[in-house]
């Protein structure tokens, strides 16, 4: 017998023993035994596919968990570096090597915050935008990052883009006050009193009825209402 012939005999013996076991020992219904006999090749393929899939999933889960642990350790080590420049250099390595992990995201945020603090608002805005693009829609830190992006855009002179971001922030649950307040400020600077008034009113509705925020917005709304009633929603042109 050739190697292939021997294998076929062994496989045939195995199949025959399996059918005998199902029929004589388990005493399955003849139709069930016949179904197994007719489909045994597909059953074997299914079992092999299941085992391969299980091994692949187990391997991926181990790799994922190991990567998470390594990224967390790398971020902790980077944060422990006292010298600012050396710390940021290590953060760059963490962000690059562990992109897609929570630690990689936080390292990227550290770099964006550092750029913002140094007045590099264009760089900060680009970094925040990339972080947002890589974030899931329900990621807990998404809205704070959106706010920092809007601040970076505003400080870099891109007020129209910043306004859109603030308005997007205002629509998010829990950020109506912060987003509308910032949007109102930019709209007021653009001399769009009607839109600024609506933004401030929305911000006012989102704060408690007592407190500094409520008092400030109450006065601001009253002032703009007087302006709007006097000139149809547009402030007079600056002299």
N, CA, C and O of each residue as an XYZ file, in Angstrom:
956
protein
N       0.845     -1.203      0.000
C       0.000      0.000      0.000
C       0.880      1.253      0.000
O       1.927      1.295      0.646
N       0.439      2.254     -0.726
C       1.130      3.547     -0.680
C       0.726      4.264      0.593
O      -0.176      3.846      1.320
N       1.446      5.387      0.840
C       1.076      6.173      2.023
C      -0.357      6.644      1.953
O      -1.078      6.594      2.949
N      -0.786      7.110      0.767
C      -2.152      7.586      0.620
C      -3.145      6.466      0.789
O      -4.196      6.652      1.401
N      -2.821      5.281      0.244
C      -3.734      4.150      0.367
C      -3.911      3.729      1.810
O      -5.022      3.425      2.244
N      -2.831      3.713      2.545
C      -2.904      3.341      3.957
C      -3.780      4.324      4.723
O      -4.583      3.925      5.566
N      -3.619      5.612      4.425
C      -4.419      6.647      5.097
C      -5.902      6.449      4.818
O      -6.733      6.555      5.720
N      -6.228      6.163      3.566
C      -7.627      5.978      3.205
C      -8.227      4.787      3.944
O      -9.370      4.849      4.396
N      -7.452      3.691      4.071
C      -7.964      2.525      4.799
C      -8.204      2.872      6.252
O      -9.231      2.498      6.819
N      -7.270      3.583      6.861
C      -7.424      3.967      8.260
C      -8.608      4.894      8.439
O      -9.381      4.755      9.386
N      -8.747      5.843      7.522
C      -9.870      6.747      7.626
C     -11.181      5.993      7.443
O     -12.166      6.262      8.131
N     -11.183      5.027      6.487
C     -12.380      4.229      6.287
C     -12.703      3.393      7.511
O     -13.868      3.265      7.887
N     -11.671      2.817      8.141
C     -11.881      2.046      9.368
C     -12.459      2.925     10.461
O     -13.370      2.516     11.181
N     -11.929      4.128     10.583
C     -12.431      5.052     11.607
C     -13.892      5.388     11.362
O     -14.698      5.403     12.292
N     -14.226      5.654     10.119
C     -15.606      5.994      9.806
C     -16.526      4.811     10.066
O     -17.627      4.968     10.594
N     -16.057      3.615      9.686
C     -16.875      2.420      9.913
C     -17.103      2.193     11.399
O     -18.212      1.863     11.821
N     -16.047      2.370     12.193
C     -16.199      2.183     13.646
C     -17.143      3.227     14.240
O     -17.920      2.934     15.150
N     -17.063      4.454     13.709
C     -17.943      5.517     14.202
C     -19.406      5.182     13.915
O     -20.261      5.334     14.786
N     -19.690      4.732     12.704
C     -21.060      4.391     12.342
C     -21.550      3.220     13.197
O     -22.688      3.223     13.666
N     -20.676      2.206     13.401
C     -21.047      1.072     14.248
C     -21.344      1.520     15.671
O     -22.294      1.045     16.293
N     -20.524      2.442     16.187
C     -20.729      2.955     17.542
C     -22.070      3.684     17.653
O     -22.813      3.486     18.615
N     -22.369      4.516     16.678
C     -23.632      5.264     16.699
C     -24.836      4.338     16.592
O     -25.876      4.571     17.207
N     -24.671      3.278     15.795
C     -25.791      2.365     15.539
C     -25.975      1.370     16.670
O     -27.087      1.190     17.166
N     -24.877      0.715     17.088
C     -24.988     -0.360     18.068
C     -24.936      0.118     19.508
O     -25.714     -0.341     20.344
N     -24.015      1.049     19.809
C     -23.823      1.475     21.186
C     -24.811      2.574     21.586
O     -25.502      2.460     22.598
N     -24.869      3.633     20.784
C     -25.792      4.724     21.117
C     -27.218      4.449     20.645
O     -28.174      5.070     21.111
N     -27.338      3.516     19.720
C     -28.651      3.125     19.193
C     -29.453      4.342     18.697
O     -30.625      4.525     19.025
N     -28.762      5.160     17.893
C     -29.450      6.283     17.293
C     -30.476      5.798     16.273
O     -30.407      4.666     15.795
N     -31.400      6.647     15.957
C     -32.407      6.322     14.957
C     -31.706      6.038     13.629
O     -30.749      6.729     13.279
N     -32.157      5.059     12.907
C     -31.510      4.705     11.628
C     -31.359      5.889     10.688
O     -30.365      5.979      9.967
N     -32.330      6.802     10.681
C     -32.221      7.977      9.810
C     -31.074      8.871     10.244
O     -30.378      9.450      9.410
N     -30.875      8.983     11.571
C     -29.766      9.797     12.067
C     -28.430      9.172     11.701
O     -27.496      9.870     11.308
N     -28.342      7.846     11.832
C     -27.111      7.142     11.473
C     -26.839      7.295      9.981
O     -25.701      7.517      9.568
N     -27.890      7.176      9.180
C     -27.737      7.312      7.734
C     -27.290      8.726      7.370
O     -26.478      8.913      6.465
N     -27.825      9.719      8.080
C     -27.435     11.112      7.801
C     -25.962     11.322      8.104
O     -25.249     11.972      7.339
N     -25.503     10.760      9.242
C     -24.086     10.874      9.599
C     -23.225     10.187      8.550
O     -22.199     10.725      8.134
N     -23.645      8.986      8.118
C     -22.874      8.242      7.115
C     -22.768      9.038      5.808
O     -21.705      9.094      5.191
N     -23.873      9.644      5.400
C     -23.881     10.370      4.128
C     -23.129     11.700      4.198
O     -22.643     12.193      3.180
N     -23.034     12.277      5.390
C     -22.437     13.614      5.526
C     -21.170     13.630      6.371
O     -20.733     14.689      6.822
N     -20.586     12.470      6.584
C     -19.460     12.395      7.525
C     -18.275     13.250      7.057
O     -17.551     13.804      7.885
N     -18.074     13.361      5.749
C     -16.966     14.180      5.254
C     -17.158     15.639      5.638
O     -16.213     16.310      6.055
N     -18.394     16.131      5.496
C     -18.681     17.528      5.836
C     -18.621     17.755      7.351
O     -18.236     18.824      7.826
N     -19.014     16.712      8.089
C     -18.918     16.809      9.554
C     -17.459     16.938      9.972
O     -17.126     17.738     10.847
N     -16.598     16.156      9.350
C     -15.161     16.229      9.662
C     -14.599     17.602      9.319
O     -13.832     18.182     10.086
N     -14.993     18.113      8.153
C     -14.523     19.446      7.753
C     -14.991     20.490      8.756
O     -14.229     21.381      9.131
N     -16.255     20.383      9.195
C     -16.799     21.323     10.172
C     -16.052     21.274     11.493
O     -15.787     22.309     12.104
N     -15.712     20.060     11.934
C     -14.985     19.909     13.200
C     -13.595     20.536     13.086
O     -13.142     21.245     13.985
N     -12.924     20.260     11.956
C     -11.592     20.833     11.752
C     -11.659     22.360     11.727
O     -10.830     23.038     12.334
N     -12.669     22.895     11.010
C     -12.818     24.345     10.927
C     -13.083     24.947     12.303
O     -12.564     26.014     12.631
N     -13.895     24.258     13.107
C     -14.195     24.742     14.454
C     -12.929     24.774     15.312
O     -12.677     25.749     16.020
N     -12.141     23.705     15.245
C     -10.911     23.623     16.053
C      -9.926     24.700     15.623
O      -9.312     25.360     16.461
N      -9.777     24.874     14.300
C      -8.856     25.903     13.799
C      -9.319     27.286     14.244
O      -8.512     28.110     14.677
N     -10.636     27.538     14.135
C     -11.181     28.830     14.554
C     -10.982     29.073     16.036
O     -10.646     30.181     16.455
N     -11.194     28.017     16.839
C     -11.012     28.140     18.287
C      -9.561     28.454     18.633
O      -9.290     29.294     19.491
N      -8.636     27.779     17.967
C      -7.216     28.029     18.218
C      -6.826     29.442     17.786
O      -6.051     30.116     18.464
N      -7.372     29.882     16.649
C      -7.061     31.229     16.168
C      -7.606     32.277     17.130
O      -6.922     33.252     17.444
N      -8.837     32.080     17.598
C      -9.437     33.032     18.536
C      -8.658     33.070     19.840
O      -8.418     34.140     20.398
N      -8.258     31.884     20.330
C      -7.486     31.828     21.572
C      -6.154     32.541     21.417
O      -5.714     33.268     22.308
N      -5.511     32.318     20.254
C      -4.232     32.979     20.007
C      -4.382     34.486     19.925
O      -3.563     35.226     20.470
N      -5.438     34.950     19.237
C      -5.666     36.388     19.117
C      -5.980     36.994     20.475
O      -5.495     38.081     20.786
N      -6.783     36.315     21.291
C      -7.129     36.833     22.609
C      -5.875     36.961     23.469
O      -5.703     37.946     24.187
N      -5.004     35.962     23.392
C      -3.754     36.020     24.165
C      -2.899     37.194     23.686
O      -2.343     37.935     24.496
N      -2.799     37.358     22.359
C      -2.004     38.455     21.801
C      -2.573     39.798     22.230
O      -1.831     40.706     22.603
N      -3.910     39.921     22.174
C      -4.559     41.181     22.535
C      -4.315     41.520     23.999
O      -3.952     42.650     24.327
N      -4.515     40.539     24.880
C      -4.317     40.783     26.305
C      -2.859     41.124     26.611
O      -2.572     42.002     27.424
N      -1.947     40.417     25.945
C      -0.520     40.688     26.152
C      -0.163     42.099     25.687
O       0.614     42.795     26.340
N      -0.732     42.516     24.561
C      -0.470     43.855     24.024
C      -1.021     44.928     24.955
O      -0.393     45.970     25.145
N      -2.193     44.677     25.534
C      -2.779     45.631     26.460
C      -1.894     45.819     27.692
O      -1.678     46.942     28.148
N      -1.392     44.715     28.218
C      -0.527     44.783     29.403
C       0.770     45.520     29.072
O       1.214     46.379     29.833
N       1.370     45.181     27.940
C       2.630     45.818     27.551
C       2.439     47.321     27.317
O       3.288     48.127     27.698
N       1.324     47.684     26.693
C       1.082     49.104     26.418
C       0.862     49.884     27.710
O       1.337     51.011     27.849
N       0.138     49.281     28.658
C      -0.097     49.942     29.941
C       1.221     50.140     30.691
O       1.456     51.196     31.278
N       2.068     49.126     30.666
C       3.377     49.235     31.334
C       4.246     50.299     30.667
O       4.944     51.053     31.344
N       4.200     50.354     29.338
C       5.001     51.346     28.613
C       4.518     52.759     28.916
O       5.332     53.669     29.077
N       3.199     52.955     28.996
C       2.661     54.284     29.309
C       3.033     54.700     30.723
O       3.392     55.853     30.960
N       2.947     53.769     31.659
C       3.312     54.062     33.049
C       4.777     54.462     33.146
O       5.123     55.409     33.851
N       5.630     53.742     32.441
C       7.063     54.048     32.462
C       7.332     55.419     31.841
O       8.172     56.171     32.336
N       6.627     55.744     30.764
C       6.811     57.043     30.113
C       6.389     58.182     31.031
O       7.071     59.204     31.113
N       5.264     58.007     31.720
C       4.777     59.047     32.625
C       5.706     59.258     33.814
O       5.711     60.331     34.416
N       6.482     58.253     34.149
C       7.373     58.352     35.305
C       8.640     59.144     35.001
O       9.379     59.500     35.919
N       8.901     59.422     33.727
C      10.101     60.177     33.350
C       9.910     61.639     33.728
O       8.925     62.257     33.326
N      10.821     62.187     34.479
C      10.680     63.553     34.994
C      11.050     64.615     33.967
O      10.405     65.662     33.913
N      12.061     64.375     33.162
C      12.522     65.373     32.197
C      11.484     65.493     31.075
O      11.210     64.507     30.390
N      10.904     66.679     30.874
C       9.788     66.839     29.927
C      10.073     66.350     28.509
O       9.264     65.618     27.938
N      11.195     66.736     27.940
C      11.482     66.354     26.565
C      11.647     64.851     26.430
O      11.158     64.247     25.476
N      12.339     64.250     27.391
C      12.528     62.796     27.356
C      11.188     62.080     27.524
O      10.943     61.048     26.900
N      10.320     62.643     28.379
C       9.000     62.035     28.583
C       8.173     62.073     27.311
O       7.513     61.095     26.961
N       8.211     63.219     26.613
C       7.445     63.331     25.377
C       7.991     62.419     24.280
O       7.228     61.871     23.485
N       9.303     62.261     24.242
C       9.891     61.348     23.263
C       9.424     59.917     23.519
O       9.145     59.166     22.584
N       9.344     59.558     24.778
C       8.876     58.204     25.115
C       7.383     58.060     24.814
O       6.920     56.993     24.410
N       6.646     59.141     25.014
C       5.220     59.128     24.685
C       5.018     58.893     23.189
O       4.096     58.185     22.787
N       5.884     59.489     22.369
C       5.800     59.277     20.929
C       5.977     57.801     20.589
O       5.285     57.269     19.721
N       6.900     57.152     21.270
C       7.136     55.727     21.021
C       5.915     54.900     21.420
O       5.519     53.977     20.708
N       5.324     55.243     22.571
C       4.145     54.505     23.036
C       2.982     54.707     22.066
O       2.296     53.751     21.703
N       2.765     55.949     21.651
C       1.657     56.250     20.735
C       1.832     55.540     19.402
O       0.858     55.071     18.812
N       3.054     55.460     18.932
C       3.322     54.827     17.639
C       3.269     53.294     17.740
O       2.649     52.637     16.904
N       3.913     52.738     18.750
C       4.016     51.281     18.878
C       2.698     50.643     19.278
O       2.381     49.535     18.848
N       1.926     51.353     20.108
C       0.690     50.763     20.631
C      -0.550     51.501     20.135
O      -1.550     51.606     20.844
N      -0.469     52.006     18.914
C      -1.634     52.664     18.315
C      -2.816     51.696     18.293
O      -2.667     50.516     17.976
N      -3.989     52.220     18.636
C      -5.180     51.382     18.670
C      -5.523     50.858     20.045
O      -6.621     50.341     20.252
N      -4.601     50.981     20.995
C      -4.872     50.584     22.368
C      -5.228     51.825     23.184
O      -4.972     52.954     22.766
N      -5.826     51.593     24.362
C      -6.172     52.716     25.232
C      -4.914     53.487     25.641
O      -4.924     54.717     25.688
N      -3.842     52.765     25.934
C      -2.596     53.422     26.335
C      -2.003     54.227     25.191
O      -1.475     55.318     25.403
N      -2.090     53.692     23.977
C      -1.607     54.431     22.819
C      -2.383     55.723     22.603
O      -1.817     56.754     22.238
N      -3.696     55.647     22.837
C      -4.540     56.836     22.701
C      -4.182     57.879     23.741
O      -4.089     59.066     23.430
N      -3.982     57.442     24.975
C      -3.649     58.395     26.035
C      -2.267     59.013     25.814
O      -2.047     60.179     26.143
N      -1.348     58.244     25.265
C      -0.032     58.802     24.938
C      -0.170     59.869     23.853
O       0.476     60.914     23.924
N      -1.004     59.610     22.856
C      -1.245     60.594     21.799
C      -1.891     61.853     22.364
O      -1.581     62.965     21.935
N      -2.789     61.674     23.330
C      -3.412     62.829     23.980
C      -2.387     63.659     24.744
O      -2.429     64.889     24.712
N      -1.473     62.991     25.425
C      -0.412     63.706     26.156
C       0.394     64.571     25.182
O       0.738     65.711     25.492
N       0.686     64.023     24.018
C       1.457     64.765     23.021
C       0.661     65.958     22.493
O       1.218     67.037     22.292
N      -0.635     65.766     22.268
C      -1.473     66.864     21.785
C      -1.585     67.964     22.835
O      -1.509     69.148     22.507
N      -1.767     67.574     24.098
C      -1.832     68.560     25.186
C      -0.528     69.343     25.283
O      -0.529     70.553     25.513
N       0.579     68.638     25.106
C       1.892     69.291     25.190
C       2.044     70.324     24.072
O       2.539     71.428     24.299
N       1.614     69.953     22.865
C       1.685     70.898     21.749
C       0.806     72.119     22.016
O       1.202     73.245     21.716
N      -0.380     71.902     22.575
C      -1.286     73.011     22.896
C      -0.648     73.930     23.938
O      -0.673     75.152     23.789
N      -0.076     73.342     24.996
C       0.531     74.136     26.063
C       1.713     74.960     25.559
O       2.013     76.020     26.106
N       2.378     74.475     24.524
C       3.517     75.207     23.956
C       3.082     76.206     22.887
O       3.920     76.851     22.256
N       1.771     76.331     22.686
C       1.265     77.292     21.727
C       1.291     76.823     20.289
O       1.075     77.623     19.379
N       1.549     75.552     20.062
C       1.563     74.997     18.708
C       0.146     74.500     18.387
O      -0.105     73.296     18.320
N      -0.759     75.441     18.193
C      -2.178     75.114     18.095
C      -2.521     74.339     16.820
O      -3.400     73.476     16.845
N      -1.848     74.631     15.721
C      -2.087     73.878     14.497
C      -1.711     72.413     14.664
O      -2.445     71.522     14.237
N      -0.568     72.171     15.286
C      -0.125     70.795     15.538
C      -1.082     70.100     16.491
O      -1.440     68.939     16.295
N      -1.492     70.824     17.525
C      -2.419     70.251     18.500
C      -3.747     69.885     17.838
O      -4.302     68.816     18.094
N      -4.255     70.784     16.981
C      -5.529     70.529     16.305
C      -5.430     69.291     15.419
O      -6.339     68.461     15.409
N      -4.342     69.164     14.683
C      -4.166     67.995     13.816
C      -4.088     66.713     14.644
O      -4.619     65.678     14.243
N      -3.428     66.785     15.792
C      -3.307     65.612     16.660
C      -4.661     65.228     17.250
O      -5.029     64.053     17.256
N      -5.398     66.217     17.746
C      -6.722     65.926     18.300
C      -7.659     65.359     17.236
O      -8.455     64.463     17.515
N      -7.560     65.882     16.022
C      -8.415     65.391     14.942
C      -8.122     63.929     14.632
O      -9.038     63.130     14.442
N      -6.838     63.587     14.583
C      -6.464     62.192     14.309
C      -6.958     61.271     15.416
O      -7.439     60.171     15.147
N      -6.838     61.722     16.660
C      -7.319     60.918     17.788
C      -8.820     60.697     17.673
O      -9.308     59.589     17.893
N      -9.551     61.751     17.328
C     -11.004     61.620     17.161
C     -11.344     60.656     16.031
O     -12.260     59.843     16.161
N     -10.617     60.741     14.931
C     -10.876     59.859     13.790
C     -10.689     58.395     14.168
O     -11.369     57.519     13.635
N      -9.769     58.136     15.087
C      -9.477     56.757     15.483
C     -10.360     56.264     16.626
O     -10.335     55.081     16.965
N     -11.141     57.169     17.220
C     -11.970     56.807     18.369
C     -13.322     56.269     17.939
O     -13.878     56.696     16.927
N     -13.846     55.331     18.711
C     -15.222     54.887     18.508
C     -16.176     56.002     18.913
O     -15.832     56.865     19.721
N     -17.371     55.976     18.346
C     -18.342     57.040     18.608
C     -18.737     57.113     20.078
O     -19.094     58.184     20.568
N     -18.677     55.983     20.791
C     -19.097     55.966     22.192
C     -17.920     55.970     23.164
O     -18.090     55.665     24.344
N     -16.728     56.313     22.676
C     -15.550     56.342     23.552
C     -15.743     57.432     24.603
O     -16.085     58.562     24.253
N     -15.530     57.119     25.890
C     -15.827     58.080     26.968
C     -15.125     59.430     26.835
O     -15.689     60.461     27.203
N     -13.908     59.430     26.317
C     -13.137     60.678     26.240
C     -13.387     61.451     24.954
O     -12.724     62.461     24.719
N     -14.302     61.020     24.126
C     -14.490     61.636     22.812
C     -14.885     63.119     22.917
O     -14.311     63.957     22.222
N     -15.851     63.444     23.771
C     -16.319     64.826     23.860
C     -15.256     65.770     24.441
O     -15.083     66.869     23.913
N     -14.550     65.391     25.490
C     -13.456     66.261     25.949
C     -12.392     66.497     24.875
O     -11.844     67.594     24.771
N     -12.102     65.469     24.081
C     -11.134     65.641     22.989
C     -11.697     66.582     21.932
O     -10.970     67.405     21.374
N     -12.987     66.459     21.662
C     -13.637     67.366     20.707
C     -13.536     68.813     21.185
O     -13.309     69.721     20.386
N     -13.705     69.024     22.478
C     -13.588     70.375     23.043
C     -12.169     70.914     22.877
O     -11.976     72.074     22.513
N     -11.178     70.061     23.147
C      -9.792     70.506     22.975
C      -9.476     70.788     21.513
O      -8.699     71.694     21.211
N     -10.067     70.028     20.611
C      -9.889     70.296     19.193
C     -10.463     71.668     18.835
O      -9.831     72.448     18.122
N     -11.669     71.955     19.338
C     -12.299     73.246     19.058
C     -11.452     74.392     19.614
O     -11.279     75.415     18.951
N     -10.933     74.226     20.808
C     -10.060     75.248     21.400
C      -8.811     75.475     20.544
O      -8.385     76.610     20.329
N      -8.235     74.372     20.062
C      -7.027     74.483     19.238
C      -7.324     75.212     17.940
O      -6.547     76.060     17.501
N      -8.459     74.876     17.326
C      -8.851     75.545     16.090
C      -9.092     77.030     16.322
O      -8.681     77.871     15.523
N      -9.761     77.340     17.424
C     -10.038     78.741     17.744
C      -8.741     79.515     17.950
O      -8.586     80.624     17.438
N      -7.821     78.935     18.691
C      -6.568     79.618     18.976
C      -5.659     79.723     17.756
O      -4.772     80.576     17.710
N      -5.879     78.860     16.774
C      -5.075     78.941     15.551
C      -5.728     79.844     14.510
O      -5.238     79.956     13.386
N      -6.847     80.497     14.887
C      -7.499     81.444     13.998
C      -8.561     80.860     13.090
O      -9.139     81.583     12.279
N      -8.831     79.574     13.206
C      -9.843     78.926     12.361
C     -11.181     78.935     13.094
O     -11.668     77.900     13.547
N     -11.761     80.129     13.198
C     -12.952     80.295     14.041
C     -14.182     79.600     13.467
O     -15.009     79.092     14.224
N     -14.316     79.568     12.156
C     -15.482     78.900     11.570
C     -15.450     77.404     11.857
O     -16.470     76.806     12.202
N     -14.279     76.810     11.712
C     -14.136     75.384     12.009
C     -14.345     75.131     13.498
O     -14.956     74.135     13.885
N     -13.837     76.036     14.330
C     -14.007     75.898     15.780
C     -15.482     75.987     16.153
O     -15.960     75.231     16.998
N     -16.203     76.912     15.521
C     -17.628     77.089     15.807
C     -18.403     75.809     15.511
O     -19.262     75.411     16.298
N     -18.110     75.166     14.394
C     -18.787     73.915     14.053
C     -18.534     72.848     15.108
O     -19.430     72.079     15.457
N     -17.314     72.810     15.608
C     -16.977     71.822     16.631
C     -17.686     72.121     17.946
O     -18.171     71.209     18.615
N     -17.746     73.400     18.318
C     -18.459     73.766     19.544
C     -19.942     73.422     19.426
O     -20.556     72.959     20.388
N     -20.503     73.647     18.264
C     -21.918     73.335     18.060
C     -22.155     71.828     18.093
O     -23.186     71.366     18.581
N     -21.203     71.074     17.577
C     -21.287     69.614     17.674
C     -21.209     69.172     19.135
O     -21.936     68.278     19.567
N     -20.325     69.810     19.877
C     -20.192     69.507     21.303
C     -21.490     69.825     22.044
O     -21.907     69.072     22.924
N     -22.121     70.935     21.689
C     -23.349     71.360     22.369
C     -24.470     70.350     22.207
O     -25.361     70.280     23.053
N     -24.445     69.567     21.137
C     -25.495     68.574     20.890
C     -25.276     67.279     21.662
O     -26.161     66.424     21.710
N     -24.111     67.134     22.261
C     -23.807     65.919     23.010
C     -24.376     65.994     24.420
O     -24.385     67.058     25.039
N     -24.842     64.880     24.914
C     -25.426     64.835     26.244
C     -24.386     65.223     27.299
O     -23.286     64.671     27.341
N     -24.761     66.183     28.147
C     -23.880     66.609     29.216
C     -22.938     67.742     28.857
O     -22.204     68.237     29.713
N     -22.954     68.162     27.578
C     -22.029     69.207     27.143
C     -22.757     70.406     26.536
O     -22.146     71.221     25.845
N     -24.063     70.515     26.793
C     -24.849     71.622     26.230
C     -24.351     72.967     26.731
O     -24.268     73.925     25.961
N     -24.018     73.049     28.019
C     -23.558     74.326     28.575
C     -22.222     74.731     27.964
O     -22.075     75.840     27.450
N     -21.259     73.832     28.022
C     -19.912     74.150     27.556
C     -19.899     74.479     26.065
O     -19.286     75.461     25.648
N     -20.580     73.655     25.264
C     -20.581     73.871     23.826
C     -21.312     75.130     23.418
O     -20.825     75.885     22.576
N     -22.476     75.370     24.003
C     -23.259     76.555     23.646
C     -22.605     77.842     24.139
O     -22.677     78.874     23.472
N     -21.967     77.779     25.303
C     -21.278     78.968     25.816
C     -20.159     79.388     24.866
O     -20.025     80.567     24.539
N     -19.356     78.417     24.425
C     -18.261     78.724     23.512
C     -18.791     79.167     22.151
O     -18.266     80.103     21.547
N     -19.838     78.487     21.673
C     -20.434     78.872     20.389
C     -21.004     80.285     20.460
O     -20.851     81.069     19.524
N     -21.662     80.606     21.575
C     -22.206     81.947     21.751
C     -21.134     83.010     21.722
O     -21.325     84.083     21.150
N     -20.007     82.712     22.338
C     -18.904     83.672     22.362
C     -18.408     83.961     20.940
O     -18.189     85.118     20.582
N     -18.230     82.906     20.130
C     -17.750     83.110     18.766
C     -18.795     83.797     17.900
O     -18.462     84.657     17.085
N     -20.048     83.424     18.072
C     -21.116     84.056     17.292
C     -21.257     85.538     17.632
O     -21.511     86.370     16.761
N     -21.088     85.845     18.913
C     -21.147     87.250     19.335
C     -19.986     88.037     18.717
O     -20.157     89.183     18.300
N     -18.816     87.416     18.663
C     -17.664     88.078     18.055
C     -17.865     88.284     16.550
O     -17.318     89.220     15.968
N     -18.650     87.405     15.929
C     -18.942     87.525     14.502
C     -20.100     88.496     14.227
O     -20.517     88.664     13.081
N     -20.614     89.132     15.291
C     -21.713     90.101     15.191
C     -23.055     89.458     14.833
O     -23.976     90.147     14.393
N     -23.168     88.141     15.019
C     -24.434     87.458     14.756
C     -25.189     87.349     16.084
O     -25.165     86.315     16.752
N     -25.853     88.439     16.441
C     -26.495     88.539     17.752
C     -27.609     87.509     17.918
O     -27.733     86.895     18.977
N     -28.420     87.317     16.875
C     -29.545     86.392     16.975
C     -29.061     84.977     17.280
O     -29.600     84.310     18.163
N     -28.052     84.525     16.554
C     -27.533     83.172     16.772
C     -26.824     83.067     18.115
O     -26.934     82.051     18.801
N     -26.091     84.125     18.493
C     -25.413     84.137     19.783
C     -26.428     84.076     20.916
O     -26.220     83.376     21.907
N     -27.519     84.803     20.769
C     -28.569     84.821     21.782
C     -29.158     83.432     21.981
O     -29.372     83.000     23.114
N     -29.422     82.731     20.877
C     -29.976     81.378     20.974
C     -28.994     80.432     21.656
O     -29.390     79.579     22.451
N     -27.717     80.588     21.339
C     -26.702     79.736     21.962
C     -26.625     79.994     23.465
O     -26.563     79.053     24.256
N     -26.628     81.262     23.856
C     -26.567     81.590     25.275
C     -27.825     81.109     26.014
O     -27.743     80.655     27.156
N     -28.975     81.210     25.361
C     -30.202     80.731     25.985
C     -30.134     79.211     26.209
O     -30.571     78.707     27.244
N     -29.587     78.502     25.237
C     -29.432     77.052     25.380
C     -28.456     76.716     26.494
O     -28.660     75.759     27.240
N     -27.390     77.509     26.604
C     -26.431     77.299     27.693
C     -27.085     77.580     29.029
O     -26.857     76.853     29.996
N     -27.891     78.621     29.095
C     -28.589     78.984     30.330
C     -29.537     77.877     30.778
O     -29.652     77.585     31.968
N     -30.213     77.266     29.811
C     -31.155     76.197     30.127
C     -30.459     74.947     30.657
O     -31.102     74.080     31.249
N     -29.154     74.853     30.448
C     -28.416     73.651     30.832
C     -27.721     73.772     32.182
O     -27.061     72.828     32.617
N     -27.859     74.934     32.866
C     -27.191     75.117     34.160
C     -28.233     75.252     35.268
O     -29.386     75.588     34.998
N     -27.831     74.990     36.517
C     -28.758     75.165     37.643
C     -29.247     76.610     37.729
O     -28.591     77.524     37.229
N     -30.382     76.809     38.356
C     -30.992     78.143     38.411
C     -30.276     79.067     39.386
O     -30.609     80.250     39.469
N     -29.320     78.561     40.111
C     -28.518     79.399     41.000
C     -27.048     79.129     40.750
O     -26.656     78.001     40.453
N     -26.239     80.166     40.870
C     -24.815     80.000     40.653
C     -24.253     81.042     39.710
O     -25.001     81.780     39.070
N     -22.937     81.103     39.626
C     -22.263     82.108     38.813
C     -22.597     81.953     37.334
O     -22.817     82.946     36.640
N     -22.635     80.696     36.839
C     -22.930     80.489     35.428
C     -24.320     81.017     35.080
O     -24.507     81.662     34.048
N     -25.286     80.738     35.945
C     -26.665     81.189     35.701
C     -26.746     82.710     35.726
O     -27.397     83.315     34.874
N     -26.091     83.323     36.692
C     -26.128     84.785     36.807
C     -25.476     85.438     35.596
O     -26.018     86.386     35.028
N     -24.308     84.928     35.201
C     -23.596     85.493     34.051
C     -24.444     85.389     32.791
O     -24.584     86.366     32.054
N     -25.011     84.214     32.540
C     -25.780     84.015     31.312
C     -27.088     84.793     31.323
O     -27.557     85.238     30.276
N     -27.673     84.956     32.495
C     -28.906     85.755     32.589
C     -28.643     87.187     32.151
O     -29.422     87.773     31.400
N     -27.535     87.742     32.630
C     -27.157     89.103     32.240
C     -26.823     89.161     30.757
O     -27.235     90.089     30.061
N     -26.071     88.163     30.267
C     -25.671     88.141     28.859
C     -26.893     88.059     27.941
O     -26.967     88.770     26.939
N     -27.833     87.205     28.278
C     -29.042     87.065     27.473
C     -29.838     88.368     27.459
O     -30.332     88.790     26.413
N     -29.958     89.002     28.627
C     -30.704     90.263     28.711
C     -30.046     91.339     27.856
O     -30.730     92.111     27.184
N     -28.716     91.387     27.882
C     -28.003     92.385     27.087
C     -28.230     92.163     25.593
O     -28.498     93.114     24.858
N     -28.128     90.948     25.156
C     -28.282     90.668     23.732
C     -29.727     90.814     23.276
O     -29.986     91.175     22.128
N     -30.658     90.538     24.164
C     -32.062     90.745     23.812
C     -32.334     92.232     23.564
O     -33.101     92.583     22.667
N     -31.708     93.100     24.355
C     -31.872     94.539     24.144
C     -31.254     94.955     22.814
O     -31.819     95.760     22.074
N     -30.082     94.389     22.526
C     -29.419     94.716     21.259
C     -30.257     94.217     20.085
O     -30.464     94.937     19.108
N     -30.742     92.969     20.191
C     -31.502     92.377     19.102
C     -32.795     93.134     18.834
O     -33.189     93.318     17.683
N     -33.445     93.567     19.895
C     -34.714     94.284     19.719
C     -34.505     95.658     19.105
O     -35.425     96.232     18.521
N     -33.288     96.187     19.238
C     -33.021     97.520     18.723
C     -32.531     97.563     17.299
O     -32.681     98.585     16.631
N     -31.924     96.437     16.790
C     -31.387     96.503     15.425
C     -31.647     95.244     14.615
O     -30.917     94.959     13.666
N     -32.667     94.492     14.974
C     -33.049     93.348     14.140
C     -32.095     92.173     14.176
O     -32.050     91.385     13.231
N     -31.337     92.043     15.239
C     -30.503     90.856     15.375
C     -29.055     91.032     15.003
O     -28.279     90.083     15.118
N     -28.654     92.223     14.555
C     -27.258     92.474     14.195
C     -26.717     93.620     15.035
O     -27.377     94.647     15.191
N     -25.546     93.450     15.563
C     -24.928     94.532     16.326
C     -24.446     95.598     15.358
O     -24.139     95.303     14.202
N     -24.380     96.841     15.831
C     -23.862     97.891     14.958
C     -22.423     97.609     14.568
O     -21.681     96.999     15.339
N     -22.024     98.039     13.396
C     -20.651     97.854     12.957
C     -19.712     98.622     13.864
O     -20.022     99.718     14.331
N     -18.558     98.023     14.100
C     -17.577     98.692     14.967
C     -17.056     99.958     14.288
O     -16.904    100.010     13.068
N     -16.792    100.961     15.093
C     -16.284    102.233     14.530
C     -14.835    102.046     14.105
O     -14.212    102.983     13.607
